[in-house]
Amino acid sequence: MGLYRRGKIYWASLTHNGEQIRFSTKCRDKKEAEAVYAKILLELKIGKVAVIQPEKKEKITFNQFFVEQYLPFCKKQSSYNTKRYSLNMIPEWFKSTPLMDFNTRHIDLFVSELATTRKPATVNKLLHIVKHAFRKALDWELIDEATFKKIDKVKPLKGETKRLRYLNQEEIQRLLSHCDNYLYPIVFTALNTGMRRGEILNLKWENIDLKNGLILLEKTKNGERREIPMNESLKTLFRQLYTQRRLDTDYVFINPKTGTRLTEFKRSFATALKKAGIRDFTFHDLRHTFASQLVMAGIDLRTVQELLGHKTITMTLRYAHLSEAHKREAVRTLENKLYHNFITISLQAK
């Protein structure tokens, strides 16, 4: 009981005459909402308010909920733009359906329709976003548990290829050597931290703690705060950038032409890849490279999970096979360098 938010508006919940009642304070500011809530409680106590009418269950559509309540809630997440763009791929009939009317058939049709023109990975990503939206609708009591269970029971499509592309040491050096002056620090940061593209471009100098060697991320994909340690090479890079920084912006990485926050470098990155002779590679694969190199260096998966900011170990397990493969390769190297001649000589002597 108390105050809670639905989108940008604060709602209140209280018990009156043995019945739980929820109503809108019609306030966006928390202090104003608290004042309204306190006034209602006082009036109830002295008997001034005879009865409070409970909220009427409005038949809001998926589109109304997604735009007016869900997206504002996601605004601080790094995945906000992805979720906002995803609305363009959702069919109109789906967006116009009232939240309380959804059932398993609606989600099945949604998945089937998308699967005719989209890859399984894209369909599953959209399904995940839709399910998360309905989860928040349940939390905010816009739908009931039974409705959510009907939606949640729909499984992701099979046949999704889990792509894992990473660079070896020689490829890393080639790529860095072909990055131009403003791209090099961005790529170097990704390779040494595993940070996502959005996290890097949103970096401000207040997030860089050179004294303690930490990058402090307030805005991450899963909405949780993350601290990333910097190695000496990265600290040296940021010290150089700090001495050359512009005083008219707080952002670390800026557009050299406009002096504003850098938002795109796709063409420069593609050029660097081409010059380095690297194919089938995306900027996000630098994150895979960071994790893969750590695992192959013997770092445990739990530590890699924390560095990447994965909420669960499940996502990190995709790198587990690299650890085993690297161990086998290490044993083979040892055999070739130290014991091959010894075994051969021993067998001949017998």
C-alpha positions in Angstrom: 0.0 0.0 0.0 1.1 3.6 -0.7 2.3 5.4 -3.8 3.5 3.8 -7.1 4.1 5.0 -10.6 2.2 4.1 -13.8 4.2 5.7 -16.6 4.6 9.3 -15.5 1.6 9.5 -13.1 1.7 8.5 -9.4 -1.1 6.2 -8.2 -2.2 5.4 -4.7 -3.3 2.3 -3.0 -5.1 2.0 0.4 -7.6 -0.1 2.3 -11.0 1.5 3.1 -13.8 -0.4 4.9 -12.0 -3.7 4.4 -11.6 -3.1 0.6 -8.4 -2.3 -1.2 -8.8 0.7 -3.5 -6.4 2.2 -6.1 -6.8 5.6 -7.6 -4.8 8.2 -9.6 -3.3 11.2 -7.8 -3.1 12.9 -11.2 0.4 14.1 -10.2 3.7 13.6 -11.9 5.7 15.0 -9.0 6.2 12.6 -6.1 6.0 15.3 -3.4 2.7 16.6 -4.8 1.4 13.0 -5.0 2.4 12.4 -1.4 0.4 15.5 -0.4 -2.7 14.3 -2.2 -2.3 10.9 -0.6 -1.9 12.3 2.9 -4.9 14.6 2.4 -7.1 11.6 1.4 -5.9 9.6 4.4 -6.7 12.5 6.8 -10.1 13.0 5.3 -10.9 9.4 5.6 -9.8 9.4 9.3 -12.1 12.3 10.2 -14.9 10.9 8.1 -15.0 13.8 5.6 -14.8 11.5 2.6 -17.7 9.1 2.6 -16.3 6.8 -0.1 -13.5 6.7 -2.7 -14.4 5.4 -6.1 -12.0 2.7 -7.2 -10.3 3.1 -10.5 -12.3 2.1 -13.6 -10.6 -0.5 -15.7 -10.1 1.4 -18.9 -9.6 -0.6 -22.0 -6.3 0.8 -23.1 -4.7 -0.6 -26.2 -1.2 -2.1 -26.4 -0.1 0.9 -28.4 -1.4 3.4 -25.7 0.3 1.4 -22.9 3.6 1.0 -24.8 3.9 4.6 -25.8 2.4 6.4 -22.8 3.6 4.1 -20.0 6.2 1.5 -21.0 8.6 3.6 -23.0 8.8 6.4 -20.4 9.6 3.7 -17.9 12.4 2.4 -20.2 13.9 5.8 -20.9 16.9 5.3 -18.6 17.8 2.0 -20.1 20.4 1.7 -22.9 17.9 -0.5 -24.8 15.4 2.4 -25.0 16.0 3.3 -28.6 15.7 -0.4 -29.6 12.4 -0.7 -27.8 11.1 2.5 -29.3 12.1 1.4 -32.8 10.5 -2.1 -32.3 7.1 -0.5 -32.2 7.4 0.1 -36.0 7.7 -3.7 -36.6 4.6 -4.6 -34.5 1.5 -5.2 -36.7 -1.3 -2.5 -36.4 -3.9 -5.1 -35.4 -1.7 -6.1 -32.4 -1.1 -2.4 -31.4 -4.9 -1.7 -31.5 -5.9 -4.7 -29.3 -6.9 -3.8 -25.7 -4.4 -5.1 -23.1 -7.0 -7.2 -21.2 -8.2 -8.9 -24.4 -4.9 -10.6 -25.2 -4.5 -14.3 -25.0 -2.2 -17.0 -26.3 -3.7 -17.0 -29.8 -2.8 -13.3 -30.2 0.8 -13.9 -29.4 1.0 -17.0 -31.6 -0.4 -15.0 -34.6 2.0 -12.2 -33.8 5.0 -14.6 -33.9 3.7 -16.4 -37.0 3.1 -13.2 -39.0 6.6 -11.8 -38.1 8.2 -15.1 -39.0 7.1 -14.8 -42.6 9.4 -11.7 -43.2 11.8 -11.7 -40.3 14.7 -14.0 -39.1 14.1 -16.1 -36.0 16.5 -13.9 -34.0 14.6 -10.8 -34.8 11.2 -12.4 -34.0 12.5 -13.7 -30.7 13.9 -10.2 -29.8 10.5 -8.6 -30.5 8.8 -11.4 -28.5 11.1 -10.7 -25.6 10.3 -7.0 -25.7 6.5 -7.6 -25.9 6.7 -10.1 -23.0 8.6 -7.6 -20.9 6.0 -4.9 -21.6 3.2 -7.2 -20.5 5.2 -8.1 -17.4 5.3 -4.4 -16.4 1.6 -4.2 -17.2 1.0 -7.0 -14.7 3.2 -5.3 -12.1 1.2 -2.1 -12.6 -2.0 -4.1 -12.3 -3.2 -3.2 -15.8 -3.7 -6.9 -16.6 -4.4 -9.8 -14.3 -2.2 -12.9 -13.7 -4.3 -15.1 -15.9 -3.8 -12.8 -18.9 -0.1 -12.7 -18.4 0.2 -16.5 -18.2 -1.5 -16.8 -21.5 1.0 -14.5 -23.1 4.1 -15.9 -21.3 3.5 -19.5 -22.3 4.4 -18.7 -26.0 7.9 -20.0 -26.6 10.6 -18.4 -28.8 11.2 -19.7 -32.3 13.7 -22.4 -32.8 16.5 -22.3 -35.4 18.0 -19.0 -34.1 21.7 -19.1 -34.8 23.8 -17.9 -31.8 26.5 -15.9 -33.5 29.9 -15.7 -31.8 32.5 -13.9 -33.8 35.7 -12.6 -32.2 39.1 -11.4 -33.2 42.4 -13.1 -32.5 45.4 -11.2 -31.3 46.8 -10.6 -34.8 43.4 -9.3 -36.1 43.1 -7.0 -33.1 46.4 -5.4 -33.9 45.5 -5.0 -37.6 42.1 -3.4 -36.8 43.6 -0.9 -34.3 46.4 0.1 -36.8 43.7 1.0 -39.4 41.4 3.1 -37.1 41.5 6.8 -37.6 42.3 9.2 -34.8 38.8 9.6 -33.4 37.8 5.9 -34.0 40.9 4.4 -32.3 39.9 5.4 -28.7 36.4 4.0 -29.1 37.6 0.7 -30.5 40.4 0.5 -27.9 37.8 1.1 -25.1 35.5 -1.6 -26.4 38.3 -4.1 -26.6 39.5 -3.4 -23.1 36.1 -3.2 -21.3 33.5 -5.1 -23.3 31.2 -2.1 -23.1 28.3 -1.8 -25.5 28.3 0.8 -28.2 25.7 3.0 -26.5 27.5 2.8 -23.2 30.7 4.0 -24.8 29.1 6.9 -26.7 27.1 8.0 -23.6 30.3 8.2 -21.5 30.8 11.6 -19.7 34.0 12.7 -17.9 32.1 12.3 -14.6 31.9 8.6 -15.3 35.7 8.3 -15.6 37.4 7.8 -12.3 41.1 8.0 -13.2 42.2 8.1 -9.5 40.7 4.7 -8.8 40.9 3.3 -12.3 37.2 2.8 -12.8 34.5 3.5 -15.3 31.1 4.1 -13.6 28.1 3.3 -15.7 24.8 4.6 -14.4 22.8 3.7 -17.6 23.1 0.1 -18.7 21.0 -2.3 -20.8 19.5 -4.0 -17.7 19.1 -0.7 -15.9 21.6 -1.6 -13.2 24.7 0.4 -12.1 28.1 -1.1 -13.2 31.7 -0.5 -12.3 34.3 -1.5 -14.9 38.0 -1.5 -13.9 40.5 0.0 -16.2 43.9 -1.5 -17.1 47.0 0.8 -17.3 46.8 1.1 -21.1 43.2 2.3 -20.9 44.0 4.7 -18.1 46.8 6.2 -20.2 44.4 6.6 -23.1 41.8 8.4 -21.0 44.5 10.7 -19.5 45.5 11.7 -23.0 41.9 12.3 -24.0 41.3 14.3 -20.9 44.2 16.7 -21.7 42.7 17.2 -25.2 39.1 17.4 -24.1 36.7 20.2 -25.2 35.5 22.4 -22.4 32.1 23.0 -24.0 30.8 19.4 -23.6 30.8 16.8 -20.9 30.9 13.8 -23.3 34.2 11.9 -23.7 33.7 11.0 -27.4 32.7 13.9 -29.6 32.1 14.4 -33.3 35.3 16.1 -34.6 33.3 18.2 -37.1 30.5 19.4 -34.9 32.0 19.3 -31.4 28.9 17.6 -30.1 28.4 14.0 -28.7 29.4 11.4 -31.3 26.3 9.4 -32.3 27.5 7.4 -35.3 30.8 6.0 -36.7 29.5 3.1 -38.9 31.3 4.3 -42.0 34.6 4.8 -40.3 34.4 1.4 -38.6 33.5 -0.3 -41.9 36.5 1.4 -43.6 38.9 0.2 -40.8 37.6 -3.3 -41.1 38.0 -3.3 -44.9 41.6 -2.0 -44.7 42.4 -4.6 -42.0 41.0 -7.4 -44.2 38.4 -8.4 -41.5 35.1 -9.7 -42.8 31.8 -10.7 -41.2 32.4 -8.5 -38.1 30.3 -5.9 -36.3 31.1 -3.4 -33.5 29.2 -5.5 -31.0 31.6 -8.3 -31.8 34.3 -6.3 -30.0 32.3 -7.2 -26.8 32.5 -10.9 -27.8 36.3 -10.4 -28.4 36.8 -8.9 -24.9 34.9 -11.8 -23.3 36.5 -14.5 -25.5 40.0 -13.3 -24.8 39.4 -13.3 -21.1 38.0 -16.8 -21.1 40.9 -18.1 -23.2 43.3 -16.4 -20.7 41.8 -18.5 -18.0 39.5 -16.0 -16.3 36.5 -17.7 -14.7 33.0 -17.2 -16.2 31.6 -15.6 -13.0 34.1 -12.8 -13.3 33.4 -12.4 -17.0 29.7 -12.2 -16.2 30.3 -9.3 -13.8 32.5 -7.4 -16.2 30.0 -7.8 -19.1 27.1 -6.8 -16.8 25.0 -10.0 -17.5 22.2 -10.4 -15.1 22.5 -14.2 -15.1 25.3 -16.6 -16.0 23.2 -18.0 -18.9 24.4 -15.4 -21.3 28.0 -15.8 -20.3 27.9 -19.6 -20.8 28.1 -19.1 -24.5 31.8 -18.5 -24.0 32.4 -21.6 -21.9 33.5 -23.8 -24.8 36.4 -21.5 -25.5 37.8 -22.2 -22.1 37.8 -26.0 -22.7 39.1 -25.6 -26.2 41.9 -23.3 -25.0 42.9 -25.8 -22.3 43.1 -28.6 -24.8 45.2 -26.5 -27.1 47.5 -25.6 -24.2 48.0 -29.3 -23.4 48.8 -30.0 -27.0 51.3 -27.2 -27.1 53.0 -28.5 -24.0 53.2 -32.0 -25.6 54.7 -30.7 -28.8 57.3 -28.5 -27.1 58.4 -30.7 -24.2 57.4 -34.3 -24.4 57.1 -35.3 -28.1 60.8 -36.3 -28.6 60.9 -37.9 -25.1 58.0 -40.2 -25.9 59.4 -41.0 -29.3 62.8 -41.9 -27.9 61.3 -43.9 -25.1 59.2 -46.0 -27.5 62.2 -46.7 -29.7 64.3 -47.8 -26.7 61.7 -50.4 -25.8 
